[in-house]
Amino acid sequence: MLDGGFDRLHPMIFFLGPPALENLLVLRERQGILGIWYVAASLCTVLAFVLLIVQYNVSEALYGIE
């Protein structure tokens, strides 16, 4: 069901997701511990890693291990 669409949609989410999260955390009016740049950068790194693992998992499910 997601074969062709996933290959086009996931790179956009991978490259636009972490910067969007960074903007939400840092540029909001109410600053807290999540607004500190190194905490926000760490959370964005974790999000990028999770998105990368999802990419490999779905790719192996669709096309096999090889």
C-alpha positions as CSV (number, residue, x, y, z in Angstrom):
1,M,0.0,0.0,0.0
2,L,2.8,2.4,0.8
3,D,5.4,1.1,-1.6
4,G,5.8,4.0,-4.1
5,G,4.5,6.7,-1.7
6,F,6.8,5.8,1.1
7,D,9.9,6.1,-1.0
8,R,9.0,9.7,-1.9
9,L,7.4,10.8,1.3
10,H,9.8,9.5,3.9
11,P,12.9,11.5,2.7
12,M,10.8,14.7,3.0
13,I,9.8,13.8,6.5
14,F,13.4,12.8,7.4
15,F,14.9,16.1,6.2
16,L,12.1,18.4,7.3
17,G,11.0,16.7,10.6
18,P,14.0,17.5,12.9
19,P,14.3,21.2,11.8
20,A,10.6,21.6,12.3
21,L,10.9,20.1,15.8
22,E,13.8,22.4,16.5
23,N,11.7,25.4,15.5
24,L,8.9,24.3,17.7
25,L,11.1,23.9,20.7
26,V,13.4,26.9,20.4
27,L,11.2,29.6,18.8
28,R,8.2,29.4,21.0
29,E,7.4,32.2,23.4
30,R,7.5,30.2,26.6
31,Q,11.0,29.1,27.3
32,G,11.7,26.1,29.5
33,I,14.3,23.4,29.6
34,L,13.2,22.3,26.1
35,G,14.1,25.7,24.8
36,I,17.7,25.4,25.6
37,W,19.5,24.8,22.3
38,Y,21.5,21.8,23.3
39,V,18.5,20.0,24.8
40,A,16.5,20.8,21.6
41,A,19.4,19.7,19.4
42,S,19.6,16.4,21.3
43,L,15.9,15.7,20.9
44,C,16.2,16.5,17.2
45,T,19.1,14.0,16.9
46,V,17.0,11.3,18.6
47,L,14.1,12.1,16.2
48,A,16.4,11.8,13.2
49,F,17.8,8.5,14.5
50,V,14.3,7.1,15.0
51,L,13.3,8.2,11.5
52,L,16.3,6.5,10.1
53,I,15.6,3.2,11.9
54,V,12.0,3.4,10.6
55,Q,13.3,3.9,7.1
56,Y,15.5,0.7,7.3
57,N,12.7,-1.3,9.0
58,V,10.1,-0.4,6.4
59,S,12.6,-0.9,3.5
60,E,13.5,-4.4,4.7
61,A,9.8,-5.2,5.1
62,L,9.0,-4.0,1.6
63,Y,12.0,-5.3,-0.4
64,G,13.6,-7.9,1.9
65,I,17.0,-7.9,3.6
66,E,19.1,-7.9,0.5
